């Protein structure tokens, strides 16, 4: 990032995060350099890049999803997986009881 921007960062606002991601995309800096300069982990910077890609992809869709819709599907998938895991757990416990193999 440019020196003027480095000097003024006190809080990572969306605008600052965007500027950093754009500089990486444009090749003005690398993830490693940004990590060292701003004391951020490479995975944190990569996560910001991933978020930017998701946002760009959504904004370029013919019918962009609203923010809520973007997060509802993964949340629903996690809830379904959790429900299935709980059902399996209960079934295993019942099987153990029926077989006389109670786990203390």
C-alpha positions in Angstrom: 0.0 0.0 0.0 1.1 3.5 -0.5 3.0 5.2 2.3 0.3 7.8 2.8 -2.2 5.0 3.3 0.1 3.1 5.7 0.6 6.1 7.9 -3.1 6.8 8.2 -4.4 3.3 9.1 -5.6 3.2 12.6 -8.6 0.9 12.0 -9.2 -1.5 9.1 -12.3 0.0 7.5 -13.9 -1.6 4.5 -12.2 1.1 2.4 -8.7 0.3 3.7 -9.3 -3.5 3.2 -10.5 -2.8 -0.3 -7.4 -0.7 -1.1 -5.1 -3.4 0.1 -6.9 -6.1 -1.9 -6.7 -3.9 -5.0 -3.0 -3.3 -4.6 -2.4 -7.0 -4.3 -4.5 -7.7 -7.4 -2.7 -5.0 -9.4 0.7 -6.5 -8.3 1.8 -3.4 -6.4 2.4 -5.5 -3.3 2.3 -9.2 -2.4 0.5 -11.0 0.4 3.8 -11.6 2.1 4.8 -7.9 1.9 1.4 -6.8 3.2 1.6 -9.3 6.0 4.9 -8.0 7.2 4.0 -4.3 6.7 0.6 -4.4 8.5 1.3 -7.2 11.0 -1.6 -9.3 9.5 -1.5 -13.1 8.9 -1.3 -14.2 5.3 -4.5 -16.2 5.9 -6.3 -13.0 7.1 -5.3 -11.2 3.9 -6.3 -14.1 1.7 -9.6 -14.2 3.5 -10.2 -10.6 2.6 -9.3 -11.4 -1.0 -11.8 -14.3 -1.0 -14.5 -12.0 0.4 -13.7 -9.4 -2.3 -14.1 -12.1 -5.0 -17.4 -13.2 -3.6 -18.6 -9.6 -3.5 -17.5 -8.9 -7.1 -19.0 -12.1 -8.3 -22.3 -11.3 -6.7 -22.3 -7.7 -7.9 -21.8 -8.9 -11.5 -24.6 -11.3 -11.5 -27.7 -10.6 -13.6 -29.8 -10.7 -10.4 -27.4 -10.0 -7.4 -28.3 -11.7 -4.1 -28.8 -9.5 -1.2 -26.4 -9.9 1.7 -28.9 -12.1 3.7 -29.4 -14.5 0.8 -25.6 -14.9 0.5 -25.3 -16.2 4.0 -28.6 -18.1 4.4 -27.7 -21.0 2.1 -24.4 -21.9 3.9 -26.2 -21.5 7.2 -29.0 -23.7 6.2 -26.5 -26.4 5.0 -24.8 -26.3 8.4 -28.1 -26.6 10.2 -29.0 -29.6 8.2 -25.6 -31.2 8.8 -26.0 -30.6 12.5 -29.4 -32.1 12.6 -28.3 -35.2 10.7 -25.3 -35.5 13.1 -27.7 -35.3 16.1 -30.0 -37.9 14.7 -27.1 -40.2 14.1 -25.8 -39.7 17.6 -29.2 -40.5 19.1 -29.5 -43.6 17.0 -26.1 -44.8 18.1 -27.0 -44.3 21.8 -30.3 -46.2 21.4 -28.4 -49.0 19.6 -25.9 -49.1 22.5 -28.7 -49.3 25.0 -30.4 -52.1 23.1 -27.1 -54.0 22.8 -26.3 -53.4 26.5 -23.2 -51.4 25.7 -23.9 -48.3 27.7 -21.0 -45.8 27.5 -20.4 -44.1 30.8 
